[in-house]
Amino acid sequence: MFWSSHIAQKAVQFWRSKDRSEHEVLLLLLGEDSLPEVSEIISQLNAADIPFLGGIFPGVIYGEAHQSQGAIAKALYAPLGVHLIREVADIPQLSRKLEQARPGFISEAKGTAITLVDGLMQGISGLLQEAYDYLGHAYEFLGGGAGSISLEQAPCLFSPEGFFQDAALICLVDQSSKAGIRHGWKKIYGPVVATLAEGNTIHELNWENAFTIYQEVVESDSQQQFDQQAFFDLAKAYPFGMFKEGEEDVVRDPISVDGEGHLVCVGEVPQNSVLHILKGETEALIQAAADATEIALNSPQPAQEILLVDCISRVIFLDKNFQQELSTIQDRVNERQLNLAPEGILSLGEISSHVHGVLTFYNKTIIVGSLHAHP
C-alpha cells in the first residue's frame, strides 16, 4: 500500500480498519522527502499503541512508479516482534528470545528476517554476520540500507523507541521467502587485490595507490577525466566487484576519493579481497532485473507479496531508463497472473541471505523477494 502524504493519520486508519492479530506489526518505508513527518508518525503510532518499524530511504517503489516522497505500508505477522540493534552485543539477547519463543510461535520452515540498517554506518558486514550466526538457522534475511541520497549520515531508522542512526531493525516474520539477486555489471579489469583496505576504504590495489590504478582504468575506458567533473559522476558507471565463487561479484560502490588517493565505498571491503573493476550497460542491468524476478517467482508456493530492494545508484546510472527496469519486473509478475504490484525501496545497500545461505550486504544490486505463507 502506498500513501503520498499524511502518513501518520493514514497509518492509524489503516491499522484500525480491520481486526489485527496481537502479533502483527506495521512496516513503514518512507521516501526521504517525507522526513519531516517522522516525528508525528512516531508520536501518533505510539499514542495508538501500534507496533511498528520503519526507515527513511532515497525513494520508494510501488508497481512501475518510484518517488522520493510518500510511504509503503505493510502489515507483517511477526510473533517475535521488532528488535532494535544498536550494538552487536544486543544480538545474543535477541537469539535467546528466539529460542525461548520458537516452540510456541515459529513454524519449522524458515521465516524471514526483514532487516533495515543505517546504510552509511561503519561495521554493517560485521553486524550482519553476527546476526546470521545467531538467527540464520531459523530465518532468511531480506532488507536494505536506509539513508539519504546526499550520502550525509543522519537518523534514518525509527521504531517505538525513537529515531536512530548507527543502528539496525530486525523484524522476525513468520513467512517463508525466496529472493532473486542480480546486478548485471560487467568485468572490464582485474583481478586485483585490495592489498591495503580498512573498513569501507581501499588504500592500495596490488601494493599501489588505489586511486592511481582506478583512475587509469576508468579514464582509459570512458575517455573522460576525473578532474573535469565530480568524482561520482564518472565513478557511478565503474564500481568494484568482490570475487565470489560461482556467482556474480558482490558490488562495492566507490563514492569518493580522499586527498591521499584512498577510495571510499558504500560497504566494507576486506583486506586482500580479490576485486574487478566493473562497467554498467543499460541492457545488461535491465536484464538482470528480469532474471532476479524469475528466480524469486520460481517457487512452488505462490507469492503473497513481492518486496523490491533496488539500489539508488541503479536509478542514477540508468536515469530515464530506470522506468524500464520497473516495467520489466511488473511484466514478469503479470505473466504469472499474480495480480500483485511489487513494492519496496531505493536503498543504500541491499541485504539478503538467499544465495548459498550466506548473508551479504550488496551495492548496485536489485533484490526481488517473494513472500509466501508456510506450506
Buried (B, 14 or more C-beta within 10 A) or exposed (E): EBBBEEBBBBBBEBBEEEEBEEBBBBBBBBBBBBBEBBEEBBEBBBEBEBBBBBBBBBBBBBBBEBBBBBBBBBBBBBBBBBBBBEEBEBBEEBBEBBEEBBEEBBBEBBBBBBBBBBBBBEBBBEBBBBBBEBBBEBBBBBBBBBBBBEBEBBBBBBBBEEBBBBBBBBBBBBBBBBBBBBBBBBBBBBBBBBBBBEBBBBBBBEEBBBBEBBBEBBBEBEEEEBEEEEBBEBBBBBBBBBBBEEEBBBBBBBBBBEEEBBBBBBBBBEBEBBBBBBBBEBEBBBBBBBBBBBBBBEEEBEBEBBBBBBBBBBBBBBEEBBBBBBBBBBEBBEEBEBEBBBBBBBBBBBBBBBBEEBBBBBBBBBBBBBBBEEE
